Amino acid sequence: YKYAVEKMTDVVLAIMEKNRLQREHIKFLVPHQANKRILEAVAQRIGFSQDQVMVTIQEFGNTTDATIPLCLWRYEPQLKK
């Protein structure tokens, strides 16, 4: 658990740095849905509210490759064009 949280946090921060993005530039985080506790911990470490993290694990479980399409479908009403 701790390793997964640290690794996922590092990856998100590296992507943000590489693309010169600050938290305020990002409306949603769309993470792989393996474990809700990991998602919550990563969001907290990065400074995202729980509302900014697309979470579908409670509805669909660990969806592997379908994670991002399911999240975008589920959250579509909240997305801007």
All heavy atoms as an XYZ file, in Angstrom:
669
protein
N       0.828     -1.193      0.000
C       0.000      0.000      0.000
C       0.871      1.256      0.000
O       0.705      2.129     -0.846
C      -0.954     -0.040      1.195
C      -1.625      1.265      1.498
C      -2.744      1.668      0.779
C      -1.142      2.106      2.488
C      -3.362      2.880      1.042
C      -1.755      3.312      2.765
C      -2.867      3.697      2.039
O      -3.481      4.880      2.292
N       1.795      1.339      0.931
C       2.645      2.526      1.049
C       3.477      2.728     -0.220
O       3.591      3.855     -0.727
C       3.555      2.397      2.267
C       4.411      3.610      2.505
C       5.277      3.441      3.738
C       6.196      4.635      3.895
N       7.110      4.502      5.000
N       4.035      1.653     -0.753
C       4.840      1.734     -1.977
C       3.985      2.224     -3.144
O       4.406      3.086     -3.912
C       5.456      0.370     -2.300
C       6.209      0.357     -3.598
C       7.485      0.913     -3.689
C       5.653     -0.192     -4.746
C       8.178      0.919     -4.880
C       6.343     -0.184     -5.950
C       7.608      0.363     -6.002
O       8.292      0.377     -7.192
N       2.771      1.690     -3.266
C       1.881      2.085     -4.358
C       1.529      3.565     -4.263
O       1.503      4.275     -5.278
C       0.617      1.230     -4.354
N       1.253      4.031     -3.066
C       0.925      5.451     -2.872
C       2.120      6.318     -3.257
O       1.971      7.311     -3.981
C       0.486      5.723     -1.415
C       0.364      7.225     -1.157
C      -0.828      5.020     -1.109
N       3.302      5.953     -2.799
C       4.497      6.738     -3.106
C       4.780      6.751     -4.603
O       5.070      7.807     -5.176
C       5.702      6.183     -2.351
C       5.642      6.454     -0.866
C       6.774      5.793     -0.090
O       7.662      5.162     -0.716
O       6.768      5.901      1.142
N       4.700      5.595     -5.246
C       4.987      5.498     -6.679
C       3.980      6.287     -7.498
O       4.346      7.025     -8.407
C       4.970      4.039     -7.140
C       6.294      3.349     -7.120
C       7.386      4.204     -7.635
C       8.194      3.526     -8.683
N       9.399      4.257     -9.025
N       2.701      6.125     -7.186
C       1.668      6.819     -7.941
C       1.794      8.335     -7.748
O       1.659      9.094     -8.710
C       0.285      6.334     -7.527
C      -0.811      6.804     -8.419
S      -2.307      5.886     -8.042
C      -3.457      6.778     -9.037
N       2.070      8.768     -6.535
C       2.283     10.189     -6.273
C       3.463     10.700     -7.078
O       3.384     11.756     -7.714
C       2.516     10.429     -4.764
O       1.379      9.966     -4.044
C       2.747     11.899     -4.467
N       4.563      9.961     -7.081
C       5.750     10.367     -7.837
C       5.450     10.498     -9.328
O       5.904     11.439     -9.972
C       6.889      9.362     -7.635
C       7.487      9.396     -6.246
O       7.206     10.349     -5.481
O       8.230      8.447     -5.912
N       4.689      9.558     -9.868
C       4.353      9.590    -11.295
C       3.491     10.808    -11.620
O       3.743     11.519    -12.601
C       3.661      8.283    -11.731
C       3.054      8.411    -13.116
C       4.635      7.124    -11.688
N       2.481     11.063    -10.815
C       1.612     12.217    -11.060
C       2.420     13.504    -10.995
O       2.312     14.369    -11.871
C       0.435     12.248    -10.067
C      -0.350     13.545    -10.187
C      -0.494     11.056    -10.279
N       3.253     13.645     -9.981
C       4.058     14.864     -9.843
C       5.052     15.010    -10.988
O       5.277     16.123    -11.481
C       4.775     14.873     -8.494
C       3.862     15.028     -7.276
C       4.663     14.877     -5.992
C       3.120     16.360     -7.309
N       5.624     13.910    -11.456
C       6.565     13.965    -12.579
C       5.858     14.400    -13.863
O       6.397     15.209    -14.634
C       7.228     12.601    -12.780
N       4.666     13.886    -14.094
C       3.897     14.284    -15.280
C       3.539     15.763    -15.201
O       3.640     16.496    -16.195
C       2.634     13.410    -15.427
C       3.041     11.990    -15.806
C       1.666     13.998    -16.451
C       1.914     10.982    -15.733
N       3.137     16.203    -14.022
C       2.800     17.619    -13.847
C       4.027     18.495    -14.106
O       3.937     19.505    -14.799
C       2.243     17.858    -12.447
C       0.848     17.296    -12.246
S       0.282     17.377    -10.523
C       0.251     19.150    -10.249
N       5.165     18.098    -13.558
C       6.388     18.879    -13.740
C       6.806     18.906    -15.208
O       7.129     19.971    -15.750
C       7.513     18.296    -12.889
C       8.809     19.072    -12.996
C       9.904     18.492    -12.126
O       9.606     17.835    -11.119
O      11.075     18.702    -12.486
N       6.794     17.756    -15.849
C       7.200     17.671    -17.255
C       6.339     18.565    -18.145
O       6.822     19.134    -19.114
C       7.115     16.222    -17.736
C       7.544     16.042    -19.165
C       7.490     14.602    -19.593
C       7.946     14.492    -21.044
N       7.916     13.131    -21.512
N       5.069     18.681    -17.806
C       4.140     19.475    -18.606
C       3.900     20.872    -18.039
O       2.988     21.575    -18.487
C       2.819     18.717    -18.746
C       2.996     17.487    -19.599
O       3.065     17.588    -20.812
N       3.108     16.327    -18.974
N       4.701     21.239    -17.042
C       4.629     22.552    -16.399
C       3.221     22.873    -15.914
O       2.693     23.963    -16.144
C       5.126     23.628    -17.352
C       6.574     23.450    -17.731
C       7.066     24.585    -18.579
N       8.398     24.273    -19.057
C       8.727     24.230    -20.340
N       7.855     24.503    -21.258
N       9.957     23.930    -20.689
N       2.622     21.915    -15.241
C       1.265     22.079    -14.717
C       1.283     22.242    -13.208
O       2.044     21.575    -12.512
C       0.409     20.856    -15.063
C       0.162     20.596    -16.541
C      -0.506     19.242    -16.729
C      -0.690     21.701    -17.129
N       0.436     23.117    -12.725
C       0.215     23.294    -11.292
C      -1.140     22.668    -10.956
O      -1.963     22.455    -11.844
C       0.202     24.785    -10.937
C       1.476     25.511    -11.303
C       2.688     24.990    -10.565
O       2.615     24.729     -9.367
N       3.788     24.818    -11.265
N      -1.380     22.421     -9.680
C      -2.660     21.832     -9.265
C      -3.851     22.619     -9.797
O      -4.851     22.053    -10.220
C      -2.748     21.722     -7.744
C      -2.041     20.533     -7.177
C      -2.375     20.354     -5.709
N      -2.335     21.586     -4.958
C      -1.303     22.024     -4.253
N      -0.213     21.307     -4.182
N      -1.356     23.158     -3.600
N      -3.737     23.936     -9.768
C      -4.870     24.754    -10.202
C      -5.157     24.639    -11.699
O      -6.218     25.033    -12.157
C      -4.684     26.222     -9.807
C      -3.419     26.863    -10.295
C      -2.223     26.696     -9.349
O      -2.327     25.989     -8.342
O      -1.187     27.293     -9.646
N      -4.222     24.082    -12.479
C      -4.444     23.856    -13.902
C      -5.250     22.585    -14.161
O      -5.715     22.371    -15.283
C      -3.110     23.708    -14.648
C      -2.276     24.926    -14.630
N      -0.929     24.899    -14.320
C      -2.578     26.217    -14.878
C      -0.450     26.124    -14.390
N      -1.430     26.946    -14.726
N      -5.386     21.748    -13.163
C      -5.977     20.415    -13.350
C      -7.311     20.331    -12.638
O      -7.401     20.550    -11.429
C      -5.015     19.331    -12.816
C      -3.686     19.431    -13.571
C      -5.640     17.943    -12.961
C      -2.590     18.596    -12.977
N      -8.345     20.004    -13.381
C      -9.674     19.879    -12.781
C      -9.876     18.481    -12.190
O     -10.456     18.338    -11.125
C     -10.751     20.171    -13.822
C     -12.133     20.018    -13.246
C     -13.120     20.946    -13.840
C     -14.456     20.677    -13.185
N     -15.260     21.819    -13.014
N      -9.419     17.453    -12.908
C      -9.620     16.076    -12.454
C      -8.353     15.248    -12.584
O      -7.585     15.426    -13.522
C     -10.700     15.369    -13.286
C     -12.088     15.871    -13.055
C     -12.712     16.672    -13.991
C     -12.785     15.528    -11.907
C     -14.002     17.132    -13.798
C     -14.070     15.984    -11.700
C     -14.682     16.794    -12.644
N      -8.188     14.327    -11.670
C      -7.180     13.282    -11.747
C      -7.932     12.017    -12.136
O      -8.950     11.685    -11.527
C      -6.495     13.103    -10.386
C      -5.439     12.019    -10.271
C      -4.254     12.326    -11.178
C      -4.978     11.891     -8.830
N      -7.458     11.326    -13.181
C      -8.128     10.114    -13.671
C      -7.179      8.929    -13.473
O      -6.480      8.527    -14.386
C      -8.511     10.247    -15.168
C      -9.387      9.079    -15.597
C      -9.203     11.564    -15.439
N      -7.156      8.376    -12.262
C      -6.198      7.304    -11.965
C      -6.745      5.907    -12.247
O      -7.951      5.697    -12.325
C      -5.967      7.468    -10.463
C      -7.290      7.956     -9.969
C      -7.849      8.822    -11.070
N      -5.818      4.965    -12.351
C      -6.185      3.545    -12.423
C      -6.956      3.194    -11.152
O      -6.616      3.658    -10.064
C      -4.927      2.690    -12.547
C      -5.197      1.227    -12.418
N      -5.997      0.554    -13.313
C      -4.804      0.334    -11.499
C      -6.068     -0.715    -12.940
N      -5.353     -0.867    -11.849
N      -7.959      2.388    -11.270
C      -8.859      2.090    -10.155
C      -8.524      0.744     -9.497
O      -9.278     -0.214     -9.596
C     -10.306      2.055    -10.658
C     -10.722      3.278    -11.433
C     -10.939      4.495    -10.571
O     -11.681      4.459     -9.601
N     -10.299      5.589    -10.923
N      -7.403      0.668     -8.836
C      -7.002     -0.580     -8.193
C      -7.434     -0.658     -6.732
O      -7.791     -1.725     -6.242
C      -5.497     -0.768     -8.286
N      -7.396      0.485     -6.040
C      -7.655      0.484     -4.611
C      -8.077      1.892     -4.192
O      -7.321      2.846     -4.388
C      -6.372      0.059     -3.890
C      -6.495      0.018     -2.403
O      -6.904      0.993     -1.781
N      -6.103     -1.094     -1.814
N      -9.249      2.028     -3.616
C      -9.769      3.352     -3.268
C      -8.901      4.043     -2.214
O      -8.713      5.257     -2.262
C     -11.211      3.262     -2.788
C     -11.843      4.626     -2.654
C     -13.314      4.563     -2.407
C     -13.851      5.978     -2.324
N     -15.148      6.064     -1.778
N      -8.365      3.304     -1.266
C      -7.505      3.922     -0.243
C      -6.262      4.546     -0.875
O      -5.804      5.600     -0.455
C      -7.080      2.901      0.813
C      -8.197      2.481      1.734
C      -7.723      1.556      2.846
N      -6.832      0.506      2.360
C      -5.701      0.139      2.945
N      -5.307      0.701      4.057
N      -4.965     -0.823      2.440
N      -5.722      3.888     -1.898
C      -4.554      4.437     -2.591
C      -4.943      5.733     -3.296
O      -4.227      6.731     -3.216
C      -3.972      3.413     -3.593
C      -3.363      2.228     -2.834
C      -2.942      4.070     -4.516
C      -2.940      1.070     -3.718
N      -6.083      5.735     -3.965
C      -6.542      6.936     -4.666
C      -6.709      8.103     -3.701
O      -6.302      9.232     -3.989
C      -7.867      6.668     -5.382
C      -7.897      5.525     -6.389
C      -9.289      5.372     -6.977
C      -6.871      5.727     -7.469
N      -7.308      7.834     -2.550
C      -7.513      8.882     -1.547
C      -6.187      9.409     -1.010
O      -6.012     10.619     -0.839
C      -8.383      8.342     -0.406
C      -9.813      8.074     -0.834
C     -10.610      7.284      0.185
O     -10.027      6.725      1.147
O     -11.840      7.204      0.013
N      -5.244      8.513     -0.746
C      -3.944      8.912     -0.203
C      -3.142      9.723     -1.215
O      -2.511     10.726     -0.852
C      -3.157      7.684      0.242
N      -3.164      9.313     -2.475
C      -2.441     10.052     -3.511
C      -3.032     11.454     -3.652
O      -2.299     12.441     -3.707
C      -2.470      9.296     -4.856
C      -1.932     10.162     -5.987
C      -1.681      7.999     -4.751
N      -4.344     11.548     -3.705
C      -4.999     12.857     -3.822
C      -4.592     13.759     -2.667
O      -4.271     14.937     -2.866
C      -6.515     12.685     -3.854
N      -4.590     13.215     -1.480
C      -4.223     14.009     -0.302
C      -2.772     14.479     -0.400
O      -2.481     15.638     -0.124
C      -4.432     13.196      0.965
C      -4.120     13.969      2.215
C      -4.361     13.158      3.475
O      -4.703     11.982      3.427
N      -4.183     13.786      4.608
N      -1.871     13.602     -0.792
C      -0.458     13.977     -0.878
C      -0.204     15.060     -1.918
O       0.681     15.892     -1.749
C       0.393     12.756     -1.228
C       0.612     11.846     -0.072
C       1.511     10.709     -0.477
N       1.798      9.878      0.670
C       2.939      9.248      0.855
N       3.889      9.337     -0.048
N       3.124      8.521      1.925
N      -0.968     15.029     -3.004
C      -0.757     15.993     -4.079
C      -1.513     17.290     -3.818
O      -1.180     18.330     -4.361
C      -1.171     15.377     -5.433
C      -0.282     14.176     -5.730
C      -1.070     16.384     -6.559
C      -0.715     13.379     -6.921
N      -2.528     17.215     -2.973
C      -3.304     18.401     -2.662
C      -4.587     18.523     -3.459
O      -5.147     19.598     -3.584
N      -5.056     17.419     -4.016
C      -6.332     17.394     -4.719
C      -7.439     17.060     -3.735
O      -7.250     16.243     -2.836
C      -6.338     16.311     -5.803
C      -5.593     16.675     -7.046
C      -4.230     16.476     -7.136
C      -6.244     17.208     -8.132
C      -3.526     16.797     -8.276
C      -5.558     17.537     -9.283
C      -4.194     17.331     -9.359
N      -8.600     17.663     -3.928
C      -9.751     17.271     -3.109
C     -10.271     15.933     -3.627
O      -9.987     15.548     -4.768
C     -10.861     18.321     -3.199
O     -11.479     18.273     -4.470
N     -11.032     15.239     -2.815
C     -11.595     13.962     -3.246
C     -12.549     14.153     -4.429
O     -12.712     13.253     -5.249
C     -12.307     13.259     -2.081
C     -11.384     12.867     -0.944
C     -10.228     11.978     -1.374
O     -10.411     11.012     -2.096
N      -9.024     12.321     -0.940
N     -13.142     15.333     -4.550
C     -14.041     15.633     -5.675
C     -13.288     15.753     -6.997
O     -13.896     15.683     -8.058
C     -14.804     16.929     -5.427
C     -15.804     16.809     -4.293
O     -16.212     15.672     -3.959
O     -16.185     17.852     -3.738
N     -11.982     15.971     -6.927
C     -11.179     16.102     -8.142
C     -10.659     14.768     -8.648
O     -10.014     14.725     -9.691
C      -9.987     17.023     -7.890
C     -10.362     18.473     -7.738
C      -9.126     19.295     -7.479
O      -8.640     19.339     -6.353
N      -8.612     19.931     -8.509
N     -10.895     13.698     -7.926
C     -10.410     12.379     -8.315
C     -11.579     11.572     -8.862
O     -12.567     11.350     -8.165
C      -9.768     11.638     -7.124
C      -9.216     10.298     -7.570
C      -8.682     12.484     -6.490
N     -11.469     11.165    -10.126
C     -12.513     10.331    -10.713
C     -12.391      8.934    -10.121
O     -11.356      8.288    -10.254
C     -12.378     10.283    -12.232
C     -12.676     11.569    -12.906
S     -12.679     11.339    -14.703
C     -12.996     13.000    -15.230
N     -13.453      8.504     -9.456
C     -13.448      7.199     -8.795
C     -14.661      6.398     -9.262
O     -15.794      6.858     -9.129
C     -13.479      7.346     -7.258
C     -13.498      5.985     -6.592
C     -12.298      8.158     -6.767
N     -14.396      5.221     -9.807
C     -15.468      4.325    -10.236
C     -15.312      2.931     -9.650
O     -16.109      2.050     -9.937
C     -15.519      4.208    -11.775
O     -14.264      3.700    -12.227
C     -15.821      5.548    -12.428
N     -14.291      2.742     -8.825
C     -13.996      1.411     -8.303
C     -15.162      0.833     -7.497
O     -15.413     -0.364     -7.533
C     -12.680      1.400     -7.492
C     -12.216     -0.041     -7.280
C     -12.825      2.157     -6.192
C     -10.806     -0.160     -6.788
N     -15.903      1.698     -6.798
C     -17.026      1.217     -6.004
C     -18.154      0.679     -6.890
O     -18.929     -0.156     -6.466
C     -17.542      2.308     -5.057
C     -18.272      3.449     -5.730
C     -17.386      4.502     -6.375
O     -16.177      4.367     -6.439
N     -17.998      5.559     -6.879
N     -18.215      1.151     -8.140
C     -19.249      0.692     -9.063
C     -18.789     -0.473     -9.933
O     -19.571     -1.379    -10.220
C     -19.666      1.835     -9.997
C     -20.301      3.004     -9.289
C     -20.515      4.156    -10.245
O     -21.407      4.041    -11.094
O     -19.775      5.148    -10.135
N     -17.535     -0.423    -10.400
C     -17.072     -1.374    -11.404
C     -15.914     -2.265    -10.962
O     -15.547     -3.183    -11.683
C     -16.643     -0.619    -12.669
C     -17.720      0.255    -13.238
C     -17.614      1.638    -13.175
C     -18.854     -0.291    -13.820
C     -18.595      2.458    -13.701
C     -19.847      0.517    -14.347
C     -19.722      1.896    -14.287
N     -15.296     -1.960     -9.817
C     -14.144     -2.743     -9.371
C     -12.885     -2.319    -10.109
O     -12.821     -1.261    -10.724
N     -11.866     -3.161    -10.060
C     -10.596     -2.906    -10.737
C     -10.802     -3.196    -12.221
O     -10.934     -4.338    -12.626
C      -9.512     -3.808    -10.145
C      -8.154     -3.539    -10.740
O      -8.018     -2.950    -11.805
N      -7.127     -4.002    -10.060
N     -10.827     -2.142    -13.016
C     -11.205     -2.278    -14.423
C     -10.025     -2.293    -15.395
O     -10.232     -2.278    -16.604
C     -12.161     -1.137    -14.812
O     -11.546      0.104    -14.485
C     -13.478     -1.266    -14.086
N      -8.826     -2.318    -14.906
C      -7.585     -2.330    -15.696
C      -7.667     -1.379    -16.889
O      -7.758     -0.189    -16.705
C      -7.188     -3.763    -16.125
O      -8.212     -4.330    -16.929
C      -6.943     -4.645    -14.925
N      -7.635     -1.891    -18.105
C      -7.580     -1.050    -19.308
C      -8.829     -0.207    -19.535
O      -8.786      0.769    -20.285
C      -7.351     -1.909    -20.555
C      -5.964     -2.518    -20.581
O      -5.093     -2.035    -19.835
O      -5.752     -3.467    -21.342
N      -9.937     -0.549    -18.924
C     -11.180      0.198    -19.128
C     -11.324      1.367    -18.152
O     -12.305      2.101    -18.215
C     -12.367     -0.737    -18.992
N     -10.370      1.567    -17.278
C     -10.479      2.602    -16.248
C     -10.761      3.980    -16.819
O     -11.724      4.635    -16.434
C      -9.200      2.651    -15.393
O      -9.091      1.442    -14.652
C      -9.222      3.817    -14.421
N      -9.919      4.447    -17.711
C     -10.075      5.817    -18.200
C     -11.373      5.987    -18.995
O     -12.125      6.928    -18.733
C      -8.831      6.276    -18.982
C      -7.671      6.410    -17.989
C      -9.085      7.600    -19.704
C      -6.343      6.740    -18.600
N     -11.699      5.098    -19.930
C     -12.981      5.267    -20.622
C     -14.188      5.243    -19.676
O     -15.109      6.037    -19.828
C     -13.031      4.093    -21.602
C     -11.624      3.695    -21.801
C     -10.917      4.004    -20.511
N     -14.177      4.365    -18.685
C     -15.289      4.316    -17.728
C     -15.371      5.594    -16.898
O     -16.466      6.114    -16.654
C     -15.161      3.107    -16.802
C     -15.639      1.785    -17.367
C     -15.261      0.636    -16.438
C     -17.137      1.804    -17.603
N     -14.235      6.101    -16.465
C     -14.232      7.343    -15.689
C     -14.767      8.501    -16.527
O     -15.592      9.285    -16.059
C     -12.826      7.674    -15.201
S     -12.290      6.719    -13.778
N     -14.291      8.612    -17.753
C     -14.744      9.706    -18.607
C     -16.234      9.586    -18.906
O     -16.957     10.587    -18.931
C     -13.930      9.753    -19.896
C     -12.449     10.086    -19.704
C     -11.714     10.008    -21.033
C     -12.257     11.436    -19.049
N     -16.724      8.387    -19.118
C     -18.159      8.166    -19.345
C     -18.956      8.552    -18.102
O     -19.941      9.259    -18.176
C     -18.404      6.702    -19.708
C     -19.846      6.332    -19.733
C     -20.761      6.645    -20.682
C     -20.540      5.577    -18.733
N     -21.993      6.124    -20.343
C     -21.888      5.458    -19.142
C     -20.153      4.980    -17.527
C     -22.838      4.791    -18.402
C     -21.104      4.300    -16.795
C     -22.426      4.218    -17.238
N     -18.510      8.103    -16.945
C     -19.218      8.336    -15.683
C     -19.233      9.819    -15.306
O     -20.194     10.337    -14.792
C     -18.562      7.504    -14.590
C     -18.974      7.786    -13.176
C     -20.370      7.243    -12.887
N     -20.684      7.317    -11.489
C     -20.964      8.433    -10.831
N     -20.937      9.590    -11.451
N     -21.260      8.406     -9.551
N     -18.132     10.517    -15.563
C     -17.998     11.923    -15.182
C     -18.308     12.883    -16.330
O     -18.137     14.091    -16.190
C     -16.582     12.189    -14.652
C     -16.370     11.661    -13.254
C     -16.148     10.320    -13.011
C     -16.427     12.524    -12.167
C     -15.978      9.846    -11.712
C     -16.246     12.063    -10.871
C     -16.019     10.711    -10.656
O     -15.839     10.242     -9.385
N     -18.763     12.384    -17.456
C     -18.993     13.226    -18.636
C     -19.811     14.489    -18.352
O     -19.450     15.570    -18.846
C     -19.670     12.414    -19.743
C     -19.822     13.186    -21.020
C     -20.407     12.342    -22.145
O     -20.853     11.210    -21.883
O     -20.413     12.836    -23.268
N     -20.870     14.425    -17.543
C     -21.624     15.661    -17.307
C     -20.808     16.768    -16.626
O     -21.154     17.941    -16.732
C     -22.761     15.205    -16.376
C     -22.891     13.740    -16.618
C     -21.508     13.264    -16.946
N     -19.715     16.411    -15.961
C     -18.900     17.401    -15.261
C     -17.751     17.937    -16.107
O     -17.049     18.852    -15.693
C     -18.337     16.791    -13.981
C     -19.418     16.370    -13.010
C     -18.825     15.625    -11.835
O     -17.784     16.010    -11.314
N     -19.477     14.552    -11.421
N     -17.532     17.352    -17.278
C     -16.408     17.735    -18.120
C     -16.779     18.885    -19.041
O     -17.913     18.985    -19.495
C     -15.942     16.542    -18.958
C     -15.490     15.313    -18.171
C     -15.142     14.192    -19.126
C     -14.325     15.641    -17.268
N     -15.807     19.723    -19.317
C     -15.983     20.824    -20.275
C     -15.479     20.354    -21.623
O     -14.592     19.535    -21.721
C     -15.179     22.042    -19.835
C     -15.662     22.669    -18.580
C     -14.818     23.879    -18.248
C     -15.296     24.507    -16.952
N     -14.482     25.681    -16.630
N     -16.042     20.922    -22.680
C     -15.574     20.586    -24.021
C     -14.251     21.257    -24.281
O     -13.962     22.311    -23.805
C     -16.597     21.019    -25.059
C     -17.843     20.198    -24.977
C     -18.762     20.525    -26.107
C     -19.981     19.613    -25.953
N     -20.744     19.482    -27.120
